[in-house]
């Protein structure tokens, strides 16, 4: 069994959906903890959190189906999105 076989398994959402709920809760807890910290010192953590939260939201929108790694233009687009998020939240 390869990792791609696991990702393509028809019951993968039985695992990924509950994990997504845990991740959503963890993001909420992390955001609350970061609010009590020095904003400037925590900027890198906030940027990373936003990038990963974006990935979580994409998975949720995709009904927890994990797609194989992007190729070609789709890969460039994903990297551009991550860079845009990092720049935006890094400067805000």
Secondary structure, DSSP 4 states (H G I P E B T S, - for coil): --HHHHHH-TTTHHHHHHHHHHHHHHHHHHHHHHHTS-TTTTHHHHHHHHHHHHHHHHHHHTTTPPPPPP-HHHHHHHHHHHHHHHHHHHH-
